[in-house]
């Protein structure tokens, strides 16, 4: 809701009150409109101040409404125009945040005063949408095209000081912005408003406008490959240059509706909620992340080669909340730490952190906390060295069936089985790359990074290869199950990955990072097929994708059915943060819900009939139960399939 209060000195106050962040809902929108009408009709009111309750102006439109019919036309844009056209000055007193629709409300005001710690921005692009309530038309008119494009396409939030320099804010204060806003409103009662209406301004002209847009298009295509929202935001901003305001807002609305109804918006918003819910896990015994206690450091182990970055030891006691990365060479317990490889392992009593450095200089964190003899939490994150890492916490049981290692095995096995059948190795990678499911390519690169000999040692320990393998065992069979010995053969040839300069890829030098396809591997695969009399065939891109992705999805259903993961959302968060699954696809479980469970079941049954010795293709019972209900919403899966015995 929104409160309407009469103030002394011919002023009226409209205060947004919708805890916790004063998000815009239909009720809030109605309250603001009603407050404006009261102020306009009251001839004793000379100016209006709009603010938010409890130190927060407005965090934007309530994200829950994006999945409702109201979302395509909230009416917020009309309200923003009404505020601009108001004959009585409107002053926005901003504290806390003015984000998304909240910033659009502020732009509809004639003056904007904010506390110095206030955050402003348009984060809509991160949810697959755009600022569709005049944001793409007003901001360029106020601060110019380059700055507006930067804020709208990146979704980044800025503090009041930067917003003031850009021209978004008129005044920044260190004290109560409402008090300052009320005082300021008394000084502008008789000031003309025409020059304060942003809608009447023209976009500041800059040389080479077309070149600016071309450069930004190229930048977002490189920075956000596959995402449609950043490019659509650019087109909306272009409309502010090409058309008058009244035409531009119509184009903005069309583009906004296009994004709201797109599959990417649904996936990105699903990912947003899945991440928020991931941290709320608890076990049947009541153990949760909040109840996990921090313990003193007993041991730190660092493995590896690159003198890159290391975890800042003074902050290790804060591991429940965050981890910082700092340049290597720090001292720990009085001793200099030498980072020798891209793998960092830290043990803090029952707390373990594993950090893997990727070839592009970024880090993947596999962060797990042992809370008891049978429990482990995974925190998976991807960041650059300068960022504060905010972790996602996923609870899974310990052992060989752990979610992460299982998924990696399924991913690699599925791709390797296709490699040996397909006519050209590059066809597999091309299909996966073209479809944006590059996680499978990354799995091979991660294997090279970690060292192929690591998995080789594990397989030898399981008796799958090496001296423990019984004589006479078929090379491509282990019992009745198909086995791919290619990784073993690579290791026997001394191809351990980056450390030896060759593995699945060829590198510029041992321990190098520059990788490229190795012609040797293509020749080797041809010889391998001849040796084992494998008839190569043309495999369509659809089959490549289905056999790789559906096998992984099938394993995820198995994990759910066995009670190893608490929810499908947890599995998706693991893949989003741990393996670079495209965020605009939501995750493997969300993707399954969009494809249709019956379709996935049918395809798996087909491929399993063709390959009965690949158990990963046999549909799980959990998937069969759900498919019997058609294609139920993801949030209904666990209710419909029944709650398995939890292993958490």
C-alpha positions in Angstrom: 0.0 0.0 0.0 0.9 3.7 0.0 0.1 6.2 2.7 -1.1 9.7 2.1 -0.3 12.4 4.7 -0.8 16.1 4.8 2.2 18.0 5.9 2.6 21.6 7.1 3.6 24.4 4.7 1.2 23.2 1.9 2.9 19.9 1.3 1.7 16.3 0.9 3.6 13.1 1.5 3.0 9.8 -0.3 4.9 7.0 1.6 5.3 3.5 0.0 4.8 0.8 2.6 5.2 -2.7 1.4 7.8 -4.6 3.6 10.4 -5.7 3.4 11.7 -3.6 0.4 8.6 -1.6 -0.6 8.3 -3.5 -3.9 5.6 -2.3 -6.3 2.5 -4.4 -6.3 -1.0 -3.7 -7.7 -2.0 -2.4 -4.2 1.1 -0.1 -4.0 0.4 1.2 -7.5 -3.2 1.9 -6.6 -2.1 3.7 -3.4 0.3 6.0 -5.2 -2.3 6.9 -7.8 -4.9 7.6 -5.2 -2.4 9.8 -3.2 -1.5 11.8 -6.4 -5.2 12.4 -7.1 -5.8 13.6 -3.5 -2.9 16.0 -3.7 -3.9 17.3 -7.1 -7.5 17.9 -6.1 -6.5 19.6 -2.8 -5.9 23.3 -3.7 -4.0 23.8 -0.5 -1.3 21.4 -1.5 1.5 23.1 -3.4 4.0 20.3 -3.7 4.3 16.5 -3.2 7.0 14.4 -1.6 7.2 10.7 -2.3 9.3 8.4 -0.1 9.5 4.8 1.2 8.9 3.5 4.7 11.5 2.0 7.0 14.5 3.5 5.2 13.9 2.0 1.8 12.5 3.9 -1.1 11.5 1.1 -3.5 13.3 -2.1 -4.8 11.1 -2.2 -8.0 8.2 -4.3 -9.1 7.6 -7.4 -7.1 9.3 -10.2 -9.0 6.5 -12.6 -8.3 4.2 -10.6 -10.6 6.4 -11.3 -13.6 4.6 -14.7 -14.0 1.1 -13.1 -13.9 -0.9 -11.4 -16.6 -0.5 -8.1 -14.7 3.2 -8.2 -15.5 2.9 -7.4 -19.2 1.2 -4.1 -18.4 1.6 -3.0 -14.8 0.3 0.5 -15.4 3.5 1.8 -13.8 4.5 3.5 -17.0 1.3 5.5 -17.1 1.8 6.5 -13.5 5.3 7.7 -14.3 3.9 9.8 -17.1 1.2 11.1 -14.8 3.8 12.2 -12.3 5.8 14.0 -14.9 2.8 15.9 -16.2 1.7 16.8 -12.7 1.3 20.6 -12.4 2.5 20.4 -8.8 6.2 19.6 -8.2 6.9 16.0 -7.1 10.1 15.5 -5.0 11.4 11.9 -4.5 13.2 11.5 -1.2 15.2 8.4 -1.7 16.9 6.2 0.9 18.2 2.6 0.8 17.5 1.8 -2.8 15.7 2.9 -5.9 16.0 -0.1 -8.2 14.1 -1.0 -11.4 10.5 0.3 -11.1 11.6 2.2 -8.0 14.1 4.2 -10.1 11.4 4.7 -12.8 9.2 6.2 -10.1 12.1 8.5 -9.1 12.6 9.5 -12.8 8.9 10.4 -13.0 9.4 12.9 -10.1 10.6 16.4 -10.9 13.4 16.4 -8.4 15.4 13.5 -6.8 17.2 13.8 -3.4 19.0 10.7 -2.0 21.0 9.6 0.9 24.7 9.0 0.1 24.4 5.3 0.7 21.4 4.8 -1.6 21.8 2.3 -4.4 20.2 3.0 -7.8 20.1 1.0 -11.0 18.1 -1.1 -13.4 18.8 -4.8 -12.6 16.0 -6.0 -14.9 18.3 -7.4 -17.5 19.6 -10.0 -15.0 16.0 -11.3 -14.8 15.6 -11.5 -18.6 13.5 -8.3 -18.9 14.0 -4.6 -19.4 13.0 -1.4 -17.6 9.5 -1.4 -19.2 7.9 1.5 -17.4 9.6 4.3 -19.3 13.1 3.5 -18.0 14.7 3.0 -21.4 13.2 6.2 -22.7 13.8 8.5 -19.7 17.3 7.6 -18.6 18.9 8.3 -22.0 17.2 11.7 -22.1 18.6 12.5 -18.7 22.2 11.2 -18.7 22.9 10.5 -22.4 23.2 7.3 -24.5 26.6 5.9 -23.4 25.9 6.0 -19.7 22.3 4.8 -20.1 23.4 1.8 -22.2 26.0 0.9 -19.6 23.6 0.9 -16.7 20.6 -0.8 -18.5 22.6 -3.5 -20.3 24.8 -4.5 -17.4 22.1 -4.3 -14.7 24.7 -2.9 -12.3 23.7 -0.8 -9.3 25.5 2.4 -8.4 25.8 4.4 -5.2 24.3 7.9 -4.9 27.6 9.7 -5.5 28.0 8.1 -9.0 24.3 8.7 -9.7 24.7 12.3 -8.9 27.7 12.7 -11.2 25.8 11.1 -14.0 22.9 13.4 -13.5 20.3 10.9 -12.2 20.1 12.7 -8.8 19.8 16.4 -8.1 21.1 16.3 -4.5 23.0 13.8 -2.2 22.7 14.2 1.5 24.3 12.5 4.6 21.2 13.0 6.8 17.6 12.0 6.5 16.6 12.5 2.9 12.9 12.8 3.8 13.6 15.7 6.0 15.8 17.3 3.4 13.3 16.6 0.7 10.5 18.3 2.6 12.7 21.4 3.2 13.7 21.4 -0.5 10.1 21.1 -1.6 9.3 24.3 0.3 11.9 26.2 -1.8 10.6 25.2 -5.3 6.8 25.8 -4.8 6.7 28.4 -7.5 9.4 27.1 -9.9 8.4 26.2 -13.5 8.2 22.5 -14.1 8.6 22.3 -17.9 12.3 21.9 -17.8 12.0 19.3 -15.1 9.9 16.9 -17.2 12.4 14.4 -18.6 9.8 13.2 -21.2 10.1 16.6 -22.9 13.8 16.5 -23.2 15.6 15.3 -26.3 18.4 12.7 -26.1 21.7 14.5 -25.9 23.4 14.2 -29.3 26.8 12.7 -29.6 29.0 12.1 -32.6 29.0 8.7 -34.2 25.8 7.6 -32.5 25.4 4.6 -34.9 29.0 3.5 -34.0 28.2 3.7 -30.3 25.3 1.3 -30.7 27.3 -1.0 -33.0 30.0 -1.2 -30.4 27.6 -2.0 -27.6 25.8 -4.7 -29.6 29.2 -6.3 -30.2 30.2 -6.0 -26.6 27.0 -7.6 -25.1 27.1 -10.4 -27.7 30.6 -11.3 -26.6 30.0 -10.7 -22.9 26.5 -12.4 -22.7 26.5 -15.0 -25.5 23.0 -16.5 -26.0 21.2 -13.9 -23.8 18.4 -12.0 -25.6 17.7 -9.4 -22.9 20.8 -7.3 -23.3 20.4 -6.8 -27.0 16.7 -6.1 -26.6 17.5 -3.4 -24.0 19.8 -1.8 -26.6 17.0 -1.8 -29.1 14.7 -0.1 -26.6 17.3 2.6 -25.9 17.7 3.0 -29.7 14.0 3.9 -29.8 14.6 6.9 -27.6 16.9 8.2 -30.3 14.9 7.3 -33.3 11.4 8.3 -32.2 9.6 10.9 -30.2 8.7 10.0 -26.7 5.2 8.8 -27.4 6.4 6.5 -30.1 9.4 5.3 -28.1 7.3 4.2 -25.1 5.2 2.0 -27.4 8.2 0.3 -28.8 9.6 -0.1 -25.3 6.3 -1.8 -24.3 6.4 -4.2 -27.3 10.0 -5.2 -26.5 9.1 -5.6 -22.8 6.2 -7.9 -23.5 8.4 -9.9 -25.9 11.0 -10.5 -23.1 8.4 -11.2 -20.3 6.9 -13.9 -22.5 10.2 -15.4 -23.5 11.5 -18.6 -22.1 14.7 -16.9 -21.0 12.9 -14.5 -18.6 11.2 -17.5 -17.0 14.5 -19.4 -16.6 16.4 -16.4 -15.2 13.6 -15.7 -12.7 13.5 -19.3 -11.7 17.2 -19.3 -11.1 16.8 -16.2 -8.9 14.3 -17.9 -6.6 16.2 -21.3 -6.7 19.3 -19.6 -5.4 17.4 -17.8 -2.6 15.8 -21.1 -1.6 19.1 -23.0 -1.7 20.4 -21.4 1.4 17.3 -22.4 3.4 18.1 -26.1 3.5 17.8 -28.1 6.7 18.1 -31.8 7.6 15.3 -33.9 9.2 17.3 -33.6 12.4 17.1 -29.8 12.3 20.7 -29.1 11.2 21.0 -26.1 8.9 23.5 -23.6 7.6 22.6 -21.2 10.3 23.3 -23.7 13.1 26.7 -24.8 11.6 29.4 -23.5 13.9 32.7 -22.0 12.8 35.7 -23.8 14.1 39.4 -22.8 14.5 41.8 -23.5 11.7 43.8 -26.7 12.2 45.3 -27.4 8.8 45.8 -25.6 5.4 47.0 -27.6 2.4 47.9 -25.9 -0.9 48.5 -27.9 -4.0 49.6 -26.8 -7.4 51.6 -24.7 -9.7 50.5 -21.1 -10.4 51.6 -18.3 -8.2 48.2 -16.7 -8.7 45.9 -15.9 -5.8 45.3 -17.3 -2.4 42.6 -17.1 0.2 43.3 -14.3 2.6 44.0 -16.1 5.9 42.7 -13.4 8.3 39.2 -13.9 6.7 39.1 -17.7 6.9 37.2 -17.5 10.2 34.4 -15.8 8.2 33.9 -18.8 5.8 30.2 -19.1 6.7 29.5 -15.8 5.1 32.2 -15.0 2.5 35.7 -15.7 1.2 38.1 -13.1 -0.2 40.8 -13.7 -2.8 44.1 -11.8 -2.5 47.4 -12.0 -4.4 49.6 -15.0 -3.6 52.6 -14.7 -1.4 50.6 -14.2 1.8 52.0 -15.8 5.0 50.0 -18.3 7.0 51.1 -19.3 10.5 54.3 -17.4 9.9 55.1 -19.4 6.8 55.2 -18.3 3.2 52.5 -20.1 1.1 53.7 -21.2 -2.4 50.8 -22.0 -4.7 52.1 -24.7 -7.1 49.0 -25.6 -9.1 45.6 -24.4 -9.9 44.1 -26.5 -7.1 43.7 -25.2 -3.6 42.4 -27.4 -0.7 41.8 -26.0 2.7 40.7 -27.9 5.8 39.3 -26.1 8.8 38.6 -29.0 11.1 35.5 -30.4 9.6 35.4 -27.7 7.0 36.8 -28.3 3.5 37.2 -25.8 0.6 38.4 -26.8 -2.8 39.3 -24.1 -5.3 40.1 -24.8 -9.0 41.5 -22.1 -11.3 40.2 -22.2 -14.9 42.2 -21.3 -18.0 40.6 -17.8 -18.3 42.0 -16.8 -14.9 38.7 -17.2 -13.1 38.0 -19.6 -10.2 35.5 -22.3 -9.6 34.9 -23.0 -5.9 33.7 -26.4 -4.7 33.1 -25.5 -1.1 31.8 -28.2 1.2 31.1 -28.4 4.9 30.9 -31.6 6.9 28.2 -31.2 9.5 28.2 -34.8 10.7 29.4 -38.2 9.7 27.1 -38.5 6.7 26.5 -34.9 5.6 28.2 -32.5 3.4 27.3 -29.1 2.0 28.4 -27.9 -1.5 28.9 -24.3 -2.2 29.7 -23.6 -5.8 30.6 -20.3 -7.2 32.5 -18.6 -10.1 34.3 -15.3 -9.7 37.2 -13.2 -10.6 40.0 -12.6 -8.1 38.8 -9.1 -7.2 35.3 -10.0 -6.1 33.8 -10.9 -2.7 32.5 -14.4 -3.1 28.9 -15.0 -1.9 28.4 -18.7 -1.8 25.5 -20.9 -2.7 25.0 -23.7 -0.1 23.7 -27.1 -1.3 23.3 -30.0 1.1 24.1 -33.5 -0.3 25.3 -36.8 1.3 28.9 -37.9 1.1 30.3 -40.8 -0.9 30.8 -41.9 -4.5 27.2 -40.9 -5.3 27.7 -37.2 -4.6 25.8 -35.0 -6.9 28.8 -33.1 -8.4 31.1 -36.1 -9.1 28.2 -38.1 -10.4 27.1 -35.4 -12.9 30.7 -35.0 -14.1 31.0 -38.7 -14.8 27.7 -38.9 -16.6 28.5 -35.8 -18.7 31.9 -37.2 -19.8 30.8 -40.7 -20.4 27.9 -39.6 -22.6 30.1 -37.4 -24.7 32.9 -40.0 -25.0 30.4 -42.7 -26.1 29.3 -40.5 -28.9 32.9 -39.6 -29.8 33.7 -43.1 -30.7 30.6 -43.5 -33.0 30.6 -40.1 -34.8 32.3 -39.6 -38.1 34.1 -36.4 -37.0 35.0 -35.5 -33.4 34.4 -31.8 -34.1 30.8 -32.6 -34.9 30.1 -33.3 -31.2 31.8 -30.1 -30.0 30.2 -28.1 -32.8 26.7 -29.3 -31.9 27.2 -28.6 -28.2 28.8 -25.2 -28.9 26.1 -24.1 -31.3 23.4 -25.1 -28.8 25.1 -23.1 -26.1 25.5 -26.2 -23.9 29.2 -25.7 -23.7 29.3 -27.3 -20.2 30.2 -30.5 -21.9 33.2 -28.9 -23.6 34.1 -27.4 -20.2 34.0 -30.8 -18.6 36.9 -31.9 -20.8 38.8 -28.7 -20.1 38.2 -29.1 -16.4 39.5 -32.7 -16.6 42.6 -31.4 -18.4 43.0 -28.7 -15.7 42.6 -31.0 -12.7 44.7 -33.8 -14.4 43.4 -36.9 -16.2 45.6 -39.0 -13.9 43.4 -38.1 -11.0 40.4 -39.9 -12.4 42.7 -42.7 -13.7 44.0 -43.3 -10.2 40.4 -43.5 -8.9 39.4 -46.0 -11.6 42.4 -48.1 -10.8 41.4 -48.0 -7.1 37.9 -49.3 -8.1 39.4 -52.1 -10.1 38.1 -50.8 -13.4 41.6 -50.6 -15.0 45.2 -51.3 -14.1 46.8 -54.3 -12.4 43.6 -55.1 -10.4 41.6 -55.7 -13.6 41.1 -59.5 -14.1 42.9 -60.9 -17.1 40.7 -61.4 -20.1 38.3 -58.6 -19.3 37.0 -57.1 -22.5 38.4 -53.6 -23.1 35.0 -52.0 -23.6 33.0 -54.0 -21.0 32.9 -54.1 -17.2 30.4 -56.8 -16.5 27.4 -56.1 -18.6 28.1 -52.4 -18.8 29.8 -50.5 -21.6 33.1 -49.1 -20.5 35.1 -46.4 -22.4 38.9 -47.0 -21.9 39.9 -43.9 -23.8 40.8 -41.8 -20.7 42.9 -44.7 -19.5 44.7 -45.0 -22.8 45.4 -41.2 -22.8 47.0 -41.5 -19.4 49.0 -44.6 -20.4 50.3 -42.4 -23.3 51.4 -39.7 -20.8 48.6 -37.3 -21.7 47.6 -36.0 -18.2 46.2 -32.7 -19.4 47.6 -29.2 -18.9 50.5 -30.4 -16.7 52.0 -32.4 -19.6 50.8 -30.0 -22.3 48.4 -32.5 -23.8 45.2 -34.3 -22.8 41.9 -33.9 -24.4 43.3 -30.8 -25.9 46.8 -29.7 -27.0 48.4 -26.9 -25.1 51.1 -24.4 -26.0 53.5 -25.9 -23.4 53.4 -28.1 -20.3 51.4 -26.2 -17.7 50.3 -23.8 -20.4 46.8 -22.4 -20.7 46.3 -21.8 -24.4 44.4 -24.8 -25.7 43.4 -26.0 -29.2 42.0 -29.2 -30.7 44.7 -31.9 -31.1 44.9 -33.6 -34.5 46.5 -36.5 -32.7 43.2 -37.2 -30.9 41.2 -37.4 -34.1 43.7 -39.8 -35.6 43.6 -41.8 -32.4 39.8 -42.1 -32.4 39.9 -43.4 -36.0 42.4 -46.0 -35.0 40.3 -46.9 -31.9 37.2 -47.5 -34.0 39.2 -49.7 -36.4 40.7 -51.7 -33.5 37.3 -52.4 -31.9 35.3 -52.6 -35.2 33.1 -49.7 -34.4 31.2 -48.5 -37.5 31.2 -44.7 -37.6 28.0 -43.1 -38.6 26.5 -39.6 -39.0 24.8 -38.6 -35.7 22.4 -35.6 -35.9 22.8 -32.6 -33.6 19.5 -33.5 -32.0 20.7 -37.0 -31.0 24.0 -35.6 -29.7 22.2 -33.2 -27.5 19.5 -35.6 -26.4 22.0 -38.4 -25.4 24.2 -36.0 -23.5 21.6 -33.8 -21.8 18.8 -36.4 -21.2 21.3 -38.8 -19.6 22.4 -36.1 -17.2 18.7 -35.1 -16.5 17.9 -38.8 -16.0 20.7 -39.1 -13.4 19.3 -36.0 -11.6 15.9 -37.7 -11.4 17.6 -40.7 -9.9 19.3 -38.6 -7.3 16.0 -37.0 -6.4 14.4 -40.4 -6.2 17.1 -41.7 -3.9 16.8 -38.7 -1.5 20.4 -37.6 -2.2 19.4 -34.1 -3.2 16.7 -32.1 -1.3 15.0 -30.6 -4.3 15.3 -30.1 -8.1 16.1 -26.5 -7.4 19.2 -27.6 -5.5 20.4 -29.6 -8.4 20.0 -26.7 -10.8 21.9 -24.3 -8.5 24.8 -26.8 -8.4 24.9 -26.8 -12.2 24.5 -23.0 -12.5 27.3 -22.2 -10.2 29.5 -25.3 -10.5 29.6 -26.1 -14.2 28.6 -22.9 -16.0 25.2 -24.2 -17.1 23.7 -21.3 -19.1 21.7 -19.3 -16.6 19.1 -18.4 -19.2 18.3 -22.1 -19.4 17.6 -22.3 -15.7 19.4 -25.6 -15.0 18.9 -29.2 -16.1 15.8 -29.7 -14.1 14.2 -26.5 -15.3 15.2 -27.4 -18.9 13.5 -30.8 -18.5 10.3 -29.1 -17.4 10.4 -26.9 -20.6 11.1 -29.9 -22.9 8.4 -32.0 -21.3 8.9 -35.1 -19.1 7.0 -37.4 -21.5 9.4 -36.3 -24.3 12.5 -37.0 -22.3 11.1 -40.4 -21.1 10.3 -41.4 -24.7 13.8 -40.4 -26.0 15.6 -42.2 -23.2 13.6 -45.3 -23.8 14.5 -45.2 -27.5 18.3 -44.7 -26.8 18.3 -47.3 -24.1 16.8 -49.9 -26.5 19.6 -49.0 -28.9 22.3 -49.1 -26.2 21.2 -51.5 -23.5 24.7 -51.6 -22.1 24.6 -47.9 -21.1 22.7 -47.9 -17.8 22.7 -44.1 -17.7 20.1 -44.2 -20.5 17.7 -46.4 -18.6 14.8 -44.1 -17.5 14.7 -43.7 -13.7 11.6 -44.7 -11.8 11.3 -41.2 -10.5 11.1 -39.8 -14.0 8.5 -42.5 -15.0 6.3 -41.6 -12.0 6.3 -37.9 -13.0 5.9 -38.5 -16.7 2.7 -40.5 -15.9 1.2 -37.2 -14.7 2.0 -35.6 -18.1 4.2 -32.5 -17.6 3.5 -31.2 -14.1 5.1 -27.9 -12.9 8.5 -28.4 -11.4 7.3 -27.2 -8.0 4.8 -30.1 -7.9 7.3 -32.9 -8.7 8.1 -34.0 -5.2 4.5 -34.0 -4.1 3.4 -36.1 -7.1 6.3 -38.6 -7.1 6.2 -39.0 -3.3 8.8 -38.1 -0.8 11.7 -40.6 -0.8 13.6 -41.6 2.2 16.0 -38.7 2.8 19.7 -39.4 2.9 20.4 -35.9 4.1 
